[in-house]
Amino acid sequence: RLRDKMSNNMQVHPQAQREPPSRALRSVCLETREIADNTFEALTEQEEKLRRAHQSLATMEDDLNDGDRLLRSIGSIWGQLSNYFRPTETDVHADEFRAEEARRQHKLDKQMNRHEADYDKTMRERAKGEAPFRLVSPDPVVNEKQKYLEEQDKDLDDVLDALAVIKLRAKQMNSVLDSSNSRIEDMHNRTERTNNRVEHQTRLATKYAK
């Protein structure tokens, strides 16, 4: 319908239509696609920073676990031996922490692959449905109209391509935001617990130092 309407406009004003009306729509869609690409890239970088911070927090918990063992074993040889071989409750928490991070990353990768597959499927279906539109005529007026319609078709194809990418980026950004929110919430809870452990170890170290 949009293509027919544009064609009718050309018939009424054949000289005034320098460019197909679809050209402005194409420009807007391409600009929106560029914004979506840049936003997705920024979110991906933020997600990577959160992932590294998550790993740093896990390393910090490992260091605190070593500190717990050291503090418990002060003044006791048998305590040193038993603490060396016995896992602590915080060791279990650290393992769960890494396992949860692995599950979160696996879920995000799986969602990204599914979004890419949906996009590829959409583009393949579009390619199958495309048919050449040709009108050969010795009449220059007809040829001019044919050229106009071909430009219009190309603009609309570009619009559909841009919309497909925008849809893909929207799905990807939604998945990244869900993963980032989950990481932030987890890091908030674990940071509070880590602060409590640091304070506890500081009090024990001060006590043993006296």
C-alpha positions as CSV (number, residue, x, y, z in Angstrom):
1,R,0.0,0.0,0.0
2,L,2.8,2.4,0.8
3,R,4.5,1.6,-2.5
4,D,1.2,2.2,-4.4
5,K,0.6,5.5,-2.6
6,M,4.1,6.7,-3.5
7,S,3.6,5.7,-7.1
8,N,0.3,7.6,-7.3
9,N,2.0,10.7,-5.9
10,M,4.6,10.5,-8.7
11,Q,1.9,10.3,-11.3
12,V,0.3,13.5,-10.0
13,H,3.6,15.4,-9.7
14,P,6.1,13.8,-12.1
15,Q,8.5,16.7,-12.1
16,A,8.3,17.7,-8.4
17,Q,9.3,14.2,-7.1
18,R,13.0,14.6,-7.1
19,E,13.5,11.9,-4.5
20,P,11.1,9.1,-3.4
21,P,9.4,9.9,-0.1
22,S,10.9,6.8,1.3
23,R,14.3,8.4,1.3
24,A,13.6,10.4,4.4
25,L,12.2,7.3,6.1
26,R,15.3,5.4,5.2
27,S,17.6,8.1,6.7
28,V,15.7,8.0,10.0
29,C,15.8,4.2,10.2
30,L,19.5,4.1,9.4
31,E,20.2,6.8,12.0
32,T,18.2,4.9,14.6
33,R,20.1,1.7,13.7
34,E,23.4,3.5,14.3
35,I,22.2,4.7,17.7
36,A,21.0,1.2,18.6
37,D,24.4,-0.2,17.6
38,N,26.3,2.3,19.7
39,T,24.0,1.7,22.7
40,F,24.5,-2.0,22.5
41,E,28.2,-1.6,22.3
42,A,28.2,0.6,25.4
43,L,26.1,-1.9,27.3
44,T,28.4,-4.7,26.3
45,E,31.4,-2.9,27.6
46,Q,29.6,-2.2,30.8
47,E,28.7,-5.8,31.1
48,E,32.3,-6.8,30.7
49,K,33.4,-4.3,33.4
50,L,30.8,-5.8,35.8
51,R,32.0,-9.3,34.9
52,R,35.6,-8.4,35.8
53,A,34.5,-6.7,39.0
54,H,32.6,-9.9,39.8
55,Q,35.7,-11.9,39.4
56,S,37.7,-9.5,41.5
57,L,35.1,-9.9,44.3
58,A,35.5,-13.7,44.1
59,T,39.3,-13.3,44.4
60,M,38.8,-11.1,47.4
61,E,36.7,-13.8,49.0
62,D,39.5,-16.3,48.4
63,D,41.9,-14.0,50.2
64,L,39.5,-13.6,53.1
65,N,39.2,-17.4,53.3
66,D,43.0,-17.6,53.7
67,G,42.8,-15.0,56.3
68,D,40.2,-16.9,58.2
69,R,42.4,-20.0,58.2
70,L,45.4,-18.1,59.4
71,L,43.6,-16.4,62.2
72,R,42.0,-19.6,63.5
73,S,45.3,-21.4,63.4
74,I,47.3,-18.8,65.4
75,G,48.8,-20.5,68.5
76,S,47.8,-24.0,67.5
77,I,49.9,-26.4,65.5
78,W,47.0,-28.9,65.3
79,G,44.7,-26.1,64.3
80,Q,47.1,-25.3,61.4
81,L,47.0,-28.8,60.1
82,S,43.2,-29.2,60.4
83,N,42.5,-25.9,58.8
84,Y,44.8,-26.7,55.9
85,F,42.7,-29.7,54.9
86,R,39.3,-28.7,56.0
87,P,37.2,-26.5,53.7
88,T,35.4,-23.6,55.4
89,E,31.8,-22.4,55.0
90,T,33.2,-19.4,53.1
91,D,35.0,-21.7,50.7
92,V,31.7,-23.2,49.8
93,H,30.2,-19.8,49.3
94,A,33.1,-18.8,46.9
95,D,32.5,-22.0,44.9
96,E,28.8,-21.2,44.7
97,F,29.7,-17.7,43.7
98,R,31.7,-18.9,40.7
99,A,29.2,-21.5,39.7
100,E,26.4,-18.8,39.7
101,E,28.6,-16.6,37.6
102,A,29.2,-19.4,35.1
103,R,25.5,-20.1,34.9
104,R,24.7,-16.5,34.3
105,Q,27.3,-16.1,31.5
106,H,26.0,-19.4,29.9
107,K,22.5,-18.1,30.0
108,L,23.5,-14.8,28.4
109,D,25.5,-16.5,25.7
110,K,22.6,-18.8,24.9
111,Q,20.2,-15.9,24.6
112,M,22.6,-14.0,22.3
113,N,22.9,-17.0,20.1
114,R,19.1,-17.4,19.9
115,H,18.7,-13.7,19.0
116,E,21.3,-14.0,16.2
117,A,19.5,-17.1,14.9
118,D,16.2,-15.3,14.8
119,Y,17.7,-12.5,12.9
120,D,19.4,-14.8,10.4
121,K,16.1,-16.6,9.9
122,T,14.3,-13.3,9.3
123,M,16.8,-12.3,6.7
124,R,16.7,-15.7,4.9
125,E,12.9,-15.5,4.7
126,R,13.1,-12.0,3.3
127,A,15.6,-13.1,0.7
128,K,13.3,-15.9,-0.4
129,G,10.3,-13.6,-0.8
130,E,12.1,-11.0,-2.9
131,A,11.3,-10.9,-6.6
132,P,12.8,-8.6,-9.2
133,F,10.6,-5.8,-10.4
134,R,11.4,-4.8,-14.0
135,L,9.6,-2.9,-16.6
136,V,11.4,-2.5,-19.9
137,S,10.0,0.1,-22.3
138,P,11.3,2.4,-25.1
139,D,9.3,5.2,-23.6
140,P,11.6,7.5,-21.5
141,V,8.8,8.5,-19.3
142,V,8.1,4.9,-18.4
143,N,11.8,4.2,-17.8
144,E,11.9,7.2,-15.5
145,K,9.0,5.9,-13.5
146,Q,10.7,2.5,-13.4
147,K,13.9,4.1,-12.1
148,Y,11.9,6.0,-9.5
149,L,10.1,2.8,-8.3
150,E,13.4,0.9,-8.2
151,E,14.9,3.6,-6.0
152,Q,11.8,3.5,-3.8
153,D,12.1,-0.3,-3.5
154,K,15.7,-0.1,-2.5
155,D,14.9,2.5,0.1
156,L,12.2,0.2,1.5
157,D,14.5,-2.7,1.5
158,D,17.0,-0.7,3.5
159,V,14.3,0.3,5.9
160,L,13.3,-3.3,6.5
161,D,17.0,-4.3,7.0
162,A,17.5,-1.5,9.5
163,L,14.3,-2.4,11.4
164,A,15.5,-6.1,11.6
165,V,18.8,-5.0,13.1
166,I,17.0,-2.6,15.5
167,K,14.8,-5.5,16.6
168,L,17.9,-7.6,17.1
169,R,19.7,-4.9,19.1
170,A,16.6,-4.4,21.3
171,K,16.5,-8.1,22.2
172,Q,20.3,-8.2,22.9
173,M,20.2,-5.1,25.0
174,N,17.3,-6.5,27.1
175,S,19.3,-9.7,27.7
176,V,22.5,-7.7,28.6
177,L,20.5,-5.5,31.0
178,D,18.9,-8.5,32.7
179,S,22.4,-10.1,33.2
180,S,23.9,-6.8,34.4
181,N,21.0,-6.3,36.9
182,S,21.5,-9.8,38.3
183,R,25.3,-9.2,38.6
184,I,24.8,-5.9,40.4
185,E,22.3,-7.3,42.9
186,D,24.6,-10.3,43.6
187,M,27.6,-8.0,44.0
188,H,25.7,-5.8,46.4
189,N,24.8,-8.7,48.6
190,R,28.3,-10.2,48.6
191,T,30.0,-6.8,49.1
192,E,28.1,-6.3,52.3
193,R,29.1,-9.8,53.5
194,T,32.7,-9.1,52.5
195,N,32.8,-5.9,54.5
196,N,31.4,-7.7,57.5
197,R,34.1,-10.4,57.2
198,V,36.9,-7.7,56.8
199,E,35.7,-6.0,60.0
200,H,35.5,-9.4,61.8
201,Q,39.1,-10.3,60.7
202,T,40.3,-6.9,61.7
203,R,38.9,-7.3,65.2
204,L,40.5,-10.8,65.6
205,A,43.8,-9.6,64.3
206,T,43.8,-6.7,66.7
207,K,42.9,-9.1,69.6
208,Y,45.7,-11.5,68.8
209,A,48.2,-8.7,68.4
210,K,47.7,-7.6,72.0
